[in-house]
Amino acid sequence: MATKRKSGPSLSVGRGEKLSVKRGGGLTAKGRAKYNKATGSKLKAPAPSPKTKSEKARKKSFCARSRGWTGERGKAARRRWKC
């Protein structure tokens, strides 16, 4: 029996909640706010050029765990983070 996967809110490019693949993929500030409100998460904006030690660690962690993302949106997100 298949288990139903929990998912967050429906986010759309047209409503300005996520960026198109051409513009680098990922969520906009509006999309992050909607997702955080719906799920109780604390998503942060990308850190493509980190300045603090914690931002550098976030970037390193993101780049490491997203190495296997081979889809169009995944590749765009990795480009946006400058991985």
PDB file with SEQRES, HELIX, SHEET and CRYST1 records, atoms N, CA, C and O in Angstrom:
SEQRES   1 A   83  MET ALA THR LYS ARG LYS SER GLY PRO SER LEU SER VAL          
SEQRES   2 A   83  GLY ARG GLY GLU LYS LEU SER VAL LYS ARG GLY GLY GLY          
SEQRES   3 A   83  LEU THR ALA LYS GLY ARG ALA LYS TYR ASN LYS ALA THR          
SEQRES   4 A   83  GLY SER LYS LEU LYS ALA PRO ALA PRO SER PRO LYS THR          
SEQRES   5 A   83  LYS SER GLU LYS ALA ARG LYS LYS SER PHE CYS ALA ARG          
SEQRES   6 A   83  SER ARG GLY TRP THR GLY GLU ARG GLY LYS ALA ALA ARG          
SEQRES   7 A   83  ARG ARG TRP LYS CYS                                          
HELIX    1 AA1 ALA A   29  THR A   39  1                                  11    
HELIX    2 AA2 LYS A   53  ARG A   65  1                                  13    
HELIX    3 AA3 GLU A   72  ARG A   80  1                                   9    
CRYST1    1.000    1.000    1.000  90.00  90.00  90.00 P 1           1          
ATOM      1  N   MET A   1       0.836  -1.178   0.000  1.00  0.00           N  
ATOM      2  CA  MET A   1       0.000   0.000   0.000  1.00  0.00           C  
ATOM      3  C   MET A   1       0.884   1.245   0.000  1.00  0.00           C  
ATOM      4  O   MET A   1       1.797   1.364   0.817  1.00  0.00           O  
ATOM      5  N   ALA A   2       0.616   2.151  -0.900  1.00  0.00           N  
ATOM      6  CA  ALA A   2       1.406   3.366  -1.009  1.00  0.00           C  
ATOM      7  C   ALA A   2       0.995   4.369   0.062  1.00  0.00           C  
ATOM      8  O   ALA A   2      -0.187   4.534   0.365  1.00  0.00           O  
ATOM      9  N   THR A   3       2.000   5.035   0.628  1.00  0.00           N  
ATOM     10  CA  THR A   3       1.689   6.063   1.619  1.00  0.00           C  
ATOM     11  C   THR A   3       1.579   7.403   0.920  1.00  0.00           C  
ATOM     12  O   THR A   3       2.287   7.679  -0.049  1.00  0.00           O  
ATOM     13  N   LYS A   4       0.687   8.221   1.424  1.00  0.00           N  
ATOM     14  CA  LYS A   4       0.509   9.528   0.833  1.00  0.00           C  
ATOM     15  C   LYS A   4       1.603  10.459   1.353  1.00  0.00           C  
ATOM     16  O   LYS A   4       1.824  10.557   2.560  1.00  0.00           O  
ATOM     17  N   ARG A   5       2.265  11.122   0.456  1.00  0.00           N  
ATOM     18  CA  ARG A   5       3.355  12.014   0.810  1.00  0.00           C  
ATOM     19  C   ARG A   5       2.799  13.380   1.200  1.00  0.00           C  
ATOM     20  O   ARG A   5       1.948  13.933   0.504  1.00  0.00           O  
ATOM     21  N   LYS A   6       3.282  13.915   2.309  1.00  0.00           N  
ATOM     22  CA  LYS A   6       2.861  15.245   2.730  1.00  0.00           C  
ATOM     23  C   LYS A   6       3.528  16.267   1.822  1.00  0.00           C  
ATOM     24  O   LYS A   6       4.701  16.140   1.474  1.00  0.00           O  
ATOM     25  N   SER A   7       2.776  17.258   1.455  1.00  0.00           N  
ATOM     26  CA  SER A   7       3.359  18.298   0.621  1.00  0.00           C  
ATOM     27  C   SER A   7       2.965  19.656   1.153  1.00  0.00           C  
ATOM     28  O   SER A   7       1.987  19.795   1.889  1.00  0.00           O  
ATOM     29  N   GLY A   8       3.722  20.634   0.781  1.00  0.00           N  
ATOM     30  CA  GLY A   8       3.458  21.996   1.215  1.00  0.00           C  
ATOM     31  C   GLY A   8       2.366  22.629   0.370  1.00  0.00           C  
ATOM     32  O   GLY A   8       1.646  21.934  -0.347  1.00  0.00           O  
ATOM     33  N   PRO A   9       2.245  23.929   0.454  1.00  0.00           N  
ATOM     34  CA  PRO A   9       1.217  24.635  -0.295  1.00  0.00           C  
ATOM     35  C   PRO A   9       1.536  24.634  -1.789  1.00  0.00           C  
ATOM     36  O   PRO A   9       2.676  24.407  -2.194  1.00  0.00           O  
ATOM     37  N   SER A  10       0.535  24.884  -2.576  1.00  0.00           N  
ATOM     38  CA  SER A  10       0.714  24.967  -4.023  1.00  0.00           C  
ATOM     39  C   SER A  10       1.358  26.305  -4.364  1.00  0.00           C  
ATOM     40  O   SER A  10       0.782  27.358  -4.091  1.00  0.00           O  
ATOM     41  N   LEU A  11       2.534  26.273  -4.950  1.00  0.00           N  
ATOM     42  CA  LEU A  11       3.247  27.490  -5.309  1.00  0.00           C  
ATOM     43  C   LEU A  11       3.299  27.609  -6.828  1.00  0.00           C  
ATOM     44  O   LEU A  11       3.453  26.608  -7.527  1.00  0.00           O  
ATOM     45  N   SER A  12       3.172  28.827  -7.337  1.00  0.00           N  
ATOM     46  CA  SER A  12       3.130  29.002  -8.780  1.00  0.00           C  
ATOM     47  C   SER A  12       4.032  30.135  -9.242  1.00  0.00           C  
ATOM     48  O   SER A  12       4.265  31.100  -8.514  1.00  0.00           O  
ATOM     49  N   VAL A  13       4.533  30.003 -10.461  1.00  0.00           N  
ATOM     50  CA  VAL A  13       5.352  31.039 -11.078  1.00  0.00           C  
ATOM     51  C   VAL A  13       4.469  32.246 -11.388  1.00  0.00           C  
ATOM     52  O   VAL A  13       4.878  33.389 -11.179  1.00  0.00           O  
ATOM     53  N   GLY A  14       3.262  31.992 -11.883  1.00  0.00           N  
ATOM     54  CA  GLY A  14       2.349  33.062 -12.283  1.00  0.00           C  
ATOM     55  C   GLY A  14       1.943  33.982 -11.150  1.00  0.00           C  
ATOM     56  O   GLY A  14       1.737  35.175 -11.370  1.00  0.00           O  
ATOM     57  N   ARG A  15       1.823  33.454  -9.949  1.00  0.00           N  
ATOM     58  CA  ARG A  15       1.452  34.281  -8.795  1.00  0.00           C  
ATOM     59  C   ARG A  15       2.678  34.920  -8.141  1.00  0.00           C  
ATOM     60  O   ARG A  15       2.556  35.623  -7.138  1.00  0.00           O  
ATOM     61  N   GLY A  16       3.856  34.674  -8.711  1.00  0.00           N  
ATOM     62  CA  GLY A  16       5.078  35.273  -8.186  1.00  0.00           C  
ATOM     63  C   GLY A  16       5.629  34.593  -6.957  1.00  0.00           C  
ATOM     64  O   GLY A  16       6.342  35.221  -6.174  1.00  0.00           O  
ATOM     65  N   GLU A  17       5.313  33.310  -6.767  1.00  0.00           N  
ATOM     66  CA  GLU A  17       5.761  32.594  -5.577  1.00  0.00           C  
ATOM     67  C   GLU A  17       7.024  31.773  -5.812  1.00  0.00           C  
ATOM     68  O   GLU A  17       7.707  31.386  -4.864  1.00  0.00           O  
ATOM     69  N   LYS A  18       7.329  31.511  -7.069  1.00  0.00           N  
ATOM     70  CA  LYS A  18       8.599  30.874  -7.390  1.00  0.00           C  
ATOM     71  C   LYS A  18       9.089  31.420  -8.715  1.00  0.00           C  
ATOM     72  O   LYS A  18       8.303  31.918  -9.521  1.00  0.00           O  
ATOM     73  N   LEU A  19      10.387  31.324  -8.938  1.00  0.00           N  
ATOM     74  CA  LEU A  19      10.988  31.842 -10.157  1.00  0.00           C  
ATOM     75  C   LEU A  19      10.933  30.801 -11.258  1.00  0.00           C  
ATOM     76  O   LEU A  19      10.957  29.596 -11.006  1.00  0.00           O  
ATOM     77  N   SER A  20      10.859  31.297 -12.488  1.00  0.00           N  
ATOM     78  CA  SER A  20      10.907  30.379 -13.623  1.00  0.00           C  
ATOM     79  C   SER A  20      12.308  29.784 -13.692  1.00  0.00           C  
ATOM     80  O   SER A  20      13.245  30.302 -13.083  1.00  0.00           O  
ATOM     81  N   VAL A  21      12.440  28.704 -14.431  1.00  0.00           N  
ATOM     82  CA  VAL A  21      13.745  28.050 -14.571  1.00  0.00           C  
ATOM     83  C   VAL A  21      14.727  29.006 -15.243  1.00  0.00           C  
ATOM     84  O   VAL A  21      15.908  29.028 -14.894  1.00  0.00           O  
ATOM     85  N   LYS A  22      14.244  29.797 -16.206  1.00  0.00           N  
ATOM     86  CA  LYS A  22      15.108  30.765 -16.888  1.00  0.00           C  
ATOM     87  C   LYS A  22      15.700  31.783 -15.909  1.00  0.00           C  
ATOM     88  O   LYS A  22      16.838  32.224 -16.072  1.00  0.00           O  
ATOM     89  N   ARG A  23      14.918  32.148 -14.894  1.00  0.00           N  
ATOM     90  CA  ARG A  23      15.364  33.155 -13.932  1.00  0.00           C  
ATOM     91  C   ARG A  23      16.092  32.542 -12.748  1.00  0.00           C  
ATOM     92  O   ARG A  23      16.437  33.256 -11.807  1.00  0.00           O  
ATOM     93  N   GLY A  24      16.334  31.246 -12.771  1.00  0.00           N  
ATOM     94  CA  GLY A  24      17.165  30.624 -11.747  1.00  0.00           C  
ATOM     95  C   GLY A  24      16.455  29.679 -10.808  1.00  0.00           C  
ATOM     96  O   GLY A  24      17.078  29.176  -9.873  1.00  0.00           O  
ATOM     97  N   GLY A  25      15.163  29.412 -11.019  1.00  0.00           N  
ATOM     98  CA  GLY A  25      14.451  28.478 -10.154  1.00  0.00           C  
ATOM     99  C   GLY A  25      14.373  28.988  -8.724  1.00  0.00           C  
ATOM    100  O   GLY A  25      14.838  30.089  -8.429  1.00  0.00           O  
ATOM    101  N   GLY A  26      13.800  28.211  -7.855  1.00  0.00           N  
ATOM    102  CA  GLY A  26      13.718  28.570  -6.441  1.00  0.00           C  
ATOM    103  C   GLY A  26      12.524  29.441  -6.115  1.00  0.00           C  
ATOM    104  O   GLY A  26      11.775  29.849  -7.002  1.00  0.00           O  
ATOM    105  N   LEU A  27      12.355  29.720  -4.837  1.00  0.00           N  
ATOM    106  CA  LEU A  27      11.220  30.498  -4.347  1.00  0.00           C  
ATOM    107  C   LEU A  27      11.572  31.974  -4.228  1.00  0.00           C  
ATOM    108  O   LEU A  27      12.722  32.341  -3.992  1.00  0.00           O  
ATOM    109  N   THR A  28      10.556  32.805  -4.397  1.00  0.00           N  
ATOM    110  CA  THR A  28      10.709  34.232  -4.150  1.00  0.00           C  
ATOM    111  C   THR A  28      10.442  34.475  -2.665  1.00  0.00           C  
ATOM    112  O   THR A  28      10.089  33.546  -1.938  1.00  0.00           O  
ATOM    113  N   ALA A  29      10.608  35.714  -2.214  1.00  0.00           N  
ATOM    114  CA  ALA A  29      10.321  36.045  -0.816  1.00  0.00           C  
ATOM    115  C   ALA A  29       8.854  35.757  -0.508  1.00  0.00           C  
ATOM    116  O   ALA A  29       8.525  35.265   0.571  1.00  0.00           O  
ATOM    117  N   LYS A  30       7.975  36.065  -1.460  1.00  0.00           N  
ATOM    118  CA  LYS A  30       6.542  35.807  -1.289  1.00  0.00           C  
ATOM    119  C   LYS A  30       6.282  34.302  -1.150  1.00  0.00           C  
ATOM    120  O   LYS A  30       5.487  33.884  -0.308  1.00  0.00           O  
ATOM    121  N   GLY A  31       6.946  33.500  -1.969  1.00  0.00           N  
ATOM    122  CA  GLY A  31       6.788  32.051  -1.917  1.00  0.00           C  
ATOM    123  C   GLY A  31       7.304  31.455  -0.623  1.00  0.00           C  
ATOM    124  O   GLY A  31       6.681  30.562  -0.050  1.00  0.00           O  
ATOM    125  N   ARG A  32       8.465  31.959  -0.154  1.00  0.00           N  
ATOM    126  CA  ARG A  32       9.015  31.482   1.122  1.00  0.00           C  
ATOM    127  C   ARG A  32       8.083  31.824   2.270  1.00  0.00           C  
ATOM    128  O   ARG A  32       7.880  31.010   3.171  1.00  0.00           O  
ATOM    129  N   ALA A  33       7.510  33.033   2.241  1.00  0.00           N  
ATOM    130  CA  ALA A  33       6.590  33.447   3.303  1.00  0.00           C  
ATOM    131  C   ALA A  33       5.359  32.548   3.316  1.00  0.00           C  
ATOM    132  O   ALA A  33       4.906  32.137   4.384  1.00  0.00           O  
ATOM    133  N   LYS A  34       4.812  32.238   2.141  1.00  0.00           N  
ATOM    134  CA  LYS A  34       3.627  31.381   2.044  1.00  0.00           C  
ATOM    135  C   LYS A  34       3.953  29.979   2.548  1.00  0.00           C  
ATOM    136  O   LYS A  34       3.174  29.390   3.298  1.00  0.00           O  
ATOM    137  N   TYR A  35       5.093  29.447   2.143  1.00  0.00           N  
ATOM    138  CA  TYR A  35       5.497  28.099   2.551  1.00  0.00           C  
ATOM    139  C   TYR A  35       5.723  28.039   4.061  1.00  0.00           C  
ATOM    140  O   TYR A  35       5.263  27.111   4.726  1.00  0.00           O  
ATOM    141  N   ASN A  36       6.434  29.032   4.596  1.00  0.00           N  
ATOM    142  CA  ASN A  36       6.720  29.062   6.031  1.00  0.00           C  
ATOM    143  C   ASN A  36       5.441  29.153   6.853  1.00  0.00           C  
ATOM    144  O   ASN A  36       5.314  28.489   7.882  1.00  0.00           O  
ATOM    145  N   LYS A  37       4.501  29.966   6.406  1.00  0.00           N  
ATOM    146  CA  LYS A  37       3.234  30.119   7.125  1.00  0.00           C  
ATOM    147  C   LYS A  37       2.444  28.816   7.118  1.00  0.00           C  
ATOM    148  O   LYS A  37       1.854  28.436   8.130  1.00  0.00           O  
ATOM    149  N   ALA A  38       2.433  28.129   5.970  1.00  0.00           N  
ATOM    150  CA  ALA A  38       1.648  26.904   5.830  1.00  0.00           C  
ATOM    151  C   ALA A  38       2.263  25.722   6.577  1.00  0.00           C  
ATOM    152  O   ALA A  38       1.535  24.863   7.075  1.00  0.00           O  
ATOM    153  N   THR A  39       3.585  25.670   6.661  1.00  0.00           N  
ATOM    154  CA  THR A  39       4.238  24.495   7.225  1.00  0.00           C  
ATOM    155  C   THR A  39       4.931  24.739   8.561  1.00  0.00           C  
ATOM    156  O   THR A  39       5.332  23.785   9.226  1.00  0.00           O  
ATOM    157  N   GLY A  40       5.077  25.986   8.961  1.00  0.00           N  
ATOM    158  CA  GLY A  40       5.784  26.286  10.192  1.00  0.00           C  
ATOM    159  C   GLY A  40       7.297  26.205  10.032  1.00  0.00           C  
ATOM    160  O   GLY A  40       8.026  26.165  11.022  1.00  0.00           O  
ATOM    161  N   SER A  41       7.769  26.179   8.789  1.00  0.00           N  
ATOM    162  CA  SER A  41       9.203  26.111   8.512  1.00  0.00           C  
ATOM    163  C   SER A  41       9.849  27.475   8.684  1.00  0.00           C  
ATOM    164  O   SER A  41       9.187  28.464   9.001  1.00  0.00           O  
ATOM    165  N   LYS A  42      11.153  27.504   8.469  1.00  0.00           N  
ATOM    166  CA  LYS A  42      11.896  28.765   8.528  1.00  0.00           C  
ATOM    167  C   LYS A  42      12.859  28.832   7.345  1.00  0.00           C  
ATOM    168  O   LYS A  42      14.066  28.998   7.521  1.00  0.00           O  
ATOM    169  N   LEU A  43      12.300  28.698   6.123  1.00  0.00           N  
ATOM    170  CA  LEU A  43      13.146  28.748   4.933  1.00  0.00           C  
ATOM    171  C   LEU A  43      13.807  30.106   4.812  1.00  0.00           C  
ATOM    172  O   LEU A  43      13.204  31.131   5.131  1.00  0.00           O  
ATOM    173  N   LYS A  44      15.032  30.111   4.355  1.00  0.00           N  
ATOM    174  CA  LYS A  44      15.774  31.353   4.155  1.00  0.00           C  
ATOM    175  C   LYS A  44      16.078  31.524   2.681  1.00  0.00           C  
ATOM    176  O   LYS A  44      15.967  30.577   1.903  1.00  0.00           O  
ATOM    177  N   ALA A  45      16.463  32.731   2.295  1.00  0.00           N  
ATOM    178  CA  ALA A  45      16.835  33.030   0.916  1.00  0.00           C  
ATOM    179  C   ALA A  45      18.166  32.342   0.600  1.00  0.00           C  
ATOM    180  O   ALA A  45      18.926  32.020   1.513  1.00  0.00           O  
ATOM    181  N   PRO A  46      18.455  32.112  -0.694  1.00  0.00           N  
ATOM    182  CA  PRO A  46      19.737  31.511  -1.072  1.00  0.00           C  
ATOM    183  C   PRO A  46      20.916  32.365  -0.606  1.00  0.00           C  
ATOM    184  O   PRO A  46      20.780  33.574  -0.415  1.00  0.00           O  
ATOM    185  N   ALA A  47      22.056  31.735  -0.428  1.00  0.00           N  
ATOM    186  CA  ALA A  47      23.275  32.434  -0.025  1.00  0.00           C  
ATOM    187  C   ALA A  47      24.350  32.208  -1.082  1.00  0.00           C  
ATOM    188  O   ALA A  47      25.319  31.493  -0.828  1.00  0.00           O  
ATOM    189  N   PRO A  48      24.194  32.814  -2.283  1.00  0.00           N  
ATOM    190  CA  PRO A  48      25.163  32.567  -3.352  1.00  0.00           C  
ATOM    191  C   PRO A  48      26.545  33.152  -3.071  1.00  0.00           C  
ATOM    192  O   PRO A  48      27.548  32.586  -3.505  1.00  0.00           O  
ATOM    193  N   SER A  49      26.617  34.271  -2.356  1.00  0.00           N  
ATOM    194  CA  SER A  49      27.921  34.823  -1.991  1.00  0.00           C  
ATOM    195  C   SER A  49      27.933  35.100  -0.493  1.00  0.00           C  
ATOM    196  O   SER A  49      27.719  36.228  -0.049  1.00  0.00           O  
ATOM    197  N   PRO A  50      28.190  34.036   0.277  1.00  0.00           N  
ATOM    198  CA  PRO A  50      28.116  34.133   1.736  1.00  0.00           C  
ATOM    199  C   PRO A  50      29.199  35.021   2.334  1.00  0.00           C  
ATOM    200  O   PRO A  50      30.327  35.079   1.844  1.00  0.00           O  
ATOM    201  N   LYS A  51      28.824  35.707   3.404  1.00  0.00           N  
ATOM    202  CA  LYS A  51      29.765  36.579   4.086  1.00  0.00           C  
ATOM    203  C   LYS A  51      30.117  36.053   5.476  1.00  0.00           C  
ATOM    204  O   LYS A  51      31.262  36.157   5.915  1.00  0.00           O  
ATOM    205  N   THR A  52      29.130  35.492   6.161  1.00  0.00           N  
ATOM    206  CA  THR A  52      29.390  34.992   7.509  1.00  0.00           C  
ATOM    207  C   THR A  52      29.731  33.503   7.475  1.00  0.00           C  
ATOM    208  O   THR A  52      29.511  32.820   6.475  1.00  0.00           O  
ATOM    209  N   LYS A  53      30.260  33.033   8.564  1.00  0.00           N  
ATOM    210  CA  LYS A  53      30.638  31.623   8.674  1.00  0.00           C  
ATOM    211  C   LYS A  53      29.424  30.715   8.525  1.00  0.00           C  
ATOM    212  O   LYS A  53      29.506  29.668   7.882  1.00  0.00           O  
ATOM    213  N   SER A  54      28.285  31.115   9.123  1.00  0.00           N  
ATOM    214  CA  SER A  54      27.085  30.274   9.047  1.00  0.00           C  
ATOM    215  C   SER A  54      26.521  30.245   7.620  1.00  0.00           C  
ATOM    216  O   SER A  54      26.016  29.212   7.180  1.00  0.00           O  
ATOM    217  N   GLU A  55      26.601  31.371   6.892  1.00  0.00           N  
ATOM    218  CA  GLU A  55      26.142  31.388   5.499  1.00  0.00           C  
ATOM    219  C   GLU A  55      27.030  30.498   4.631  1.00  0.00           C  
ATOM    220  O   GLU A  55      26.544  29.814   3.731  1.00  0.00           O  
ATOM    221  N   LYS A  56      28.330  30.511   4.907  1.00  0.00           N  
ATOM    222  CA  LYS A  56      29.256  29.660   4.148  1.00  0.00           C  
ATOM    223  C   LYS A  56      28.928  28.192   4.385  1.00  0.00           C  
ATOM    224  O   LYS A  56      28.978  27.379   3.462  1.00  0.00           O  
ATOM    225  N   ALA A  57      28.593  27.861   5.624  1.00  0.00           N  
ATOM    226  CA  ALA A  57      28.237  26.474   5.954  1.00  0.00           C  
ATOM    227  C   ALA A  57      26.926  26.081   5.274  1.00  0.00           C  
ATOM    228  O   ALA A  57      26.796  24.959   4.784  1.00  0.00           O  
ATOM    229  N   ARG A  58      25.950  27.002   5.242  1.00  0.00           N  
ATOM    230  CA  ARG A  58      24.672  26.731   4.563  1.00  0.00           C  
ATOM    231  C   ARG A  58      24.893  26.444   3.087  1.00  0.00           C  
ATOM    232  O   ARG A  58      24.325  25.503   2.534  1.00  0.00           O  
ATOM    233  N   LYS A  59      25.735  27.275   2.449  1.00  0.00           N  
ATOM    234  CA  LYS A  59      25.993  27.092   1.018  1.00  0.00           C  
ATOM    235  C   LYS A  59      26.677  25.748   0.771  1.00  0.00           C  
ATOM    236  O   LYS A  59      26.299  25.011  -0.139  1.00  0.00           O  
ATOM    237  N   LYS A  60      27.671  25.438   1.575  1.00  0.00           N  
ATOM    238  CA  LYS A  60      28.401  24.178   1.418  1.00  0.00           C  
ATOM    239  C   LYS A  60      27.461  22.997   1.583  1.00  0.00           C  
ATOM    240  O   LYS A  60      27.530  22.034   0.819  1.00  0.00           O  
ATOM    241  N   SER A  61      26.584  23.066   2.577  1.00  0.00           N  
ATOM    242  CA  SER A  61      25.614  22.008   2.846  1.00  0.00           C  
ATOM    243  C   SER A  61      24.633  21.859   1.690  1.00  0.00           C  
ATOM    244  O   SER A  61      24.357  20.744   1.246  1.00  0.00           O  
ATOM    245  N   PHE A  62      24.101  22.986   1.198  1.00  0.00           N  
ATOM    246  CA  PHE A  62      23.145  22.938   0.092  1.00  0.00           C  
ATOM    247  C   PHE A  62      23.797  22.331  -1.142  1.00  0.00           C  
ATOM    248  O   PHE A  62      23.230  21.442  -1.777  1.00  0.00           O  
ATOM    249  N   CYS A  63      24.977  22.807  -1.477  1.00  0.00           N  
ATOM    250  CA  CYS A  63      25.658  22.315  -2.670  1.00  0.00           C  
ATOM    251  C   CYS A  63      25.951  20.820  -2.566  1.00  0.00           C  
ATOM    252  O   CYS A  63      25.861  20.100  -3.560  1.00  0.00           O  
ATOM    253  N   ALA A  64      26.298  20.357  -1.380  1.00  0.00           N  
ATOM    254  CA  ALA A  64      26.589  18.935  -1.184  1.00  0.00           C  
ATOM    255  C   ALA A  64      25.342  18.080  -1.345  1.00  0.00           C  
ATOM    256  O   ALA A  64      25.382  17.054  -2.025  1.00  0.00           O  
ATOM    257  N   ARG A  65      24.231  18.488  -0.730  1.00  0.00           N  
ATOM    258  CA  ARG A  65      23.043  17.645  -0.788  1.00  0.00           C  
ATOM    259  C   ARG A  65      22.287  17.764  -2.107  1.00  0.00           C  
ATOM    260  O   ARG A  65      21.454  16.912  -2.417  1.00  0.00           O  
ATOM    261  N   SER A  66      22.562  18.805  -2.888  1.00  0.00           N  
ATOM    262  CA  SER A  66      21.842  18.971  -4.150  1.00  0.00           C  
ATOM    263  C   SER A  66      22.654  18.485  -5.349  1.00  0.00           C  
ATOM    264  O   SER A  66      22.258  18.692  -6.496  1.00  0.00           O  
ATOM    265  N   ARG A  67      23.773  17.847  -5.086  1.00  0.00           N  
ATOM    266  CA  ARG A  67      24.645  17.382  -6.163  1.00  0.00           C  
ATOM    267  C   ARG A  67      23.929  16.438  -7.129  1.00  0.00           C  
ATOM    268  O   ARG A  67      24.241  16.426  -8.320  1.00  0.00           O  
ATOM    269  N   GLY A  68      22.993  15.663  -6.641  1.00  0.00           N  
ATOM    270  CA  GLY A  68      22.298  14.691  -7.478  1.00  0.00           C  
ATOM    271  C   GLY A  68      21.083  15.235  -8.212  1.00  0.00           C  
ATOM    272  O   GLY A  68      20.412  14.489  -8.926  1.00  0.00           O  
ATOM    273  N   TRP A  69      20.787  16.522  -8.052  1.00  0.00           N  
ATOM    274  CA  TRP A  69      19.622  17.099  -8.719  1.00  0.00           C  
ATOM    275  C   TRP A  69      19.916  17.277 -10.190  1.00  0.00           C  
ATOM    276  O   TRP A  69      20.681  18.162 -10.572  1.00  0.00           O  
ATOM    277  N   THR A  70      19.315  16.443 -11.016  1.00  0.00           N  
ATOM    278  CA  THR A  70      19.610  16.475 -12.443  1.00  0.00           C  
ATOM    279  C   THR A  70      18.489  17.063 -13.273  1.00  0.00           C  
ATOM    280  O   THR A  70      18.644  17.254 -14.479  1.00  0.00           O  
ATOM    281  N   GLY A  71      17.363  17.352 -12.644  1.00  0.00           N  
ATOM    282  CA  GLY A  71      16.236  17.938 -13.370  1.00  0.00           C  
ATOM    283  C   GLY A  71      16.474  19.396 -13.705  1.00  0.00           C  
ATOM    284  O   GLY A  71      17.419  20.011 -13.210  1.00  0.00           O  
ATOM    285  N   GLU A  72      15.623  19.941 -14.540  1.00  0.00           N  
ATOM    286  CA  GLU A  72      15.742  21.313 -15.001  1.00  0.00           C  
ATOM    287  C   GLU A  72      15.712  22.319 -13.837  1.00  0.00           C  
ATOM    288  O   GLU A  72      16.545  23.224 -13.776  1.00  0.00           O  
ATOM    289  N   ARG A  73      14.744  22.155 -12.911  1.00  0.00           N  
ATOM    290  CA  ARG A  73      14.621  23.076 -11.777  1.00  0.00           C  
ATOM    291  C   ARG A  73      15.796  22.918 -10.811  1.00  0.00           C  
ATOM    292  O   ARG A  73      16.288  23.901 -10.258  1.00  0.00           O  
ATOM    293  N   GLY A  74      16.242  21.677 -10.612  1.00  0.00           N  
ATOM    294  CA  GLY A  74      17.365  21.438  -9.718  1.00  0.00           C  
ATOM    295  C   GLY A  74      18.649  22.078 -10.218  1.00  0.00           C  
ATOM    296  O   GLY A  74      19.397  22.685  -9.450  1.00  0.00           O  
ATOM    297  N   LYS A  75      18.893  21.936 -11.504  1.00  0.00           N  
ATOM    298  CA  LYS A  75      20.080  22.546 -12.100  1.00  0.00           C  
ATOM    299  C   LYS A  75      20.009  24.069 -11.995  1.00  0.00           C  
ATOM    300  O   LYS A  75      21.016  24.725 -11.729  1.00  0.00           O  
ATOM    301  N   ALA A  76      18.809  24.630 -12.205  1.00  0.00           N  
ATOM    302  CA  ALA A  76      18.631  26.080 -12.104  1.00  0.00           C  
ATOM    303  C   ALA A  76      18.887  26.555 -10.675  1.00  0.00           C  
ATOM    304  O   ALA A  76      19.515  27.593 -10.467  1.00  0.00           O  
ATOM    305  N   ALA A  77      18.403  25.801  -9.697  1.00  0.00           N  
ATOM    306  CA  ALA A  77      18.617  26.168  -8.295  1.00  0.00           C  
ATOM    307  C   ALA A  77      20.103  26.130  -7.953  1.00  0.00           C  
ATOM    308  O   ALA A  77      20.606  27.014  -7.259  1.00  0.00           O  
ATOM    309  N   ARG A  78      20.796  25.124  -8.433  1.00  0.00           N  
ATOM    310  CA  ARG A  78      22.235  25.024  -8.174  1.00  0.00           C  
ATOM    311  C   ARG A  78      22.993  26.182  -8.821  1.00  0.00           C  
ATOM    312  O   ARG A  78      23.958  26.690  -8.249  1.00  0.00           O  
ATOM    313  N   ARG A  79      22.561  26.597 -10.004  1.00  0.00           N  
ATOM    314  CA  ARG A  79      23.184  27.760 -10.640  1.00  0.00           C  
ATOM    315  C   ARG A  79      22.944  29.027  -9.805  1.00  0.00           C  
ATOM    316  O   ARG A  79      23.834  29.865  -9.659  1.00  0.00           O  
ATOM    317  N   ARG A  80      21.732  29.147  -9.265  1.00  0.00           N  
ATOM    318  CA  ARG A  80      21.393  30.321  -8.466  1.00  0.00           C  
ATOM    319  C   ARG A  80      22.239  30.399  -7.197  1.00  0.00           C  
ATOM    320  O   ARG A  80      22.586  31.493  -6.751  1.00  0.00           O  
ATOM    321  N   TRP A  81      22.569  29.264  -6.623  1.00  0.00           N  
ATOM    322  CA  TRP A  81      23.403  29.207  -5.427  1.00  0.00           C  
ATOM    323  C   TRP A  81      24.888  29.262  -5.787  1.00  0.00           C  
ATOM    324  O   TRP A  81      25.743  29.343  -4.905  1.00  0.00           O  
ATOM    325  N   LYS A  82      25.187  29.217  -7.074  1.00  0.00           N  
ATOM    326  CA  LYS A  82      26.568  29.201  -7.582  1.00  0.00           C  
ATOM    327  C   LYS A  82      27.349  27.993  -7.082  1.00  0.00           C  
ATOM    328  O   LYS A  82      28.470  28.111  -6.589  1.00  0.00           O  
ATOM    329  N   CYS A  83      26.715  26.815  -7.226  1.00  0.00           N  
ATOM    330  CA  CYS A  83      27.358  25.563  -6.818  1.00  0.00           C  
ATOM    331  C   CYS A  83      28.244  25.041  -7.929  1.00  0.00           C  
ATOM    332  O   CYS A  83      28.873  23.994  -7.777  1.00  0.00           O  
TER     333      CYS A  83                                                      
END                                                                             
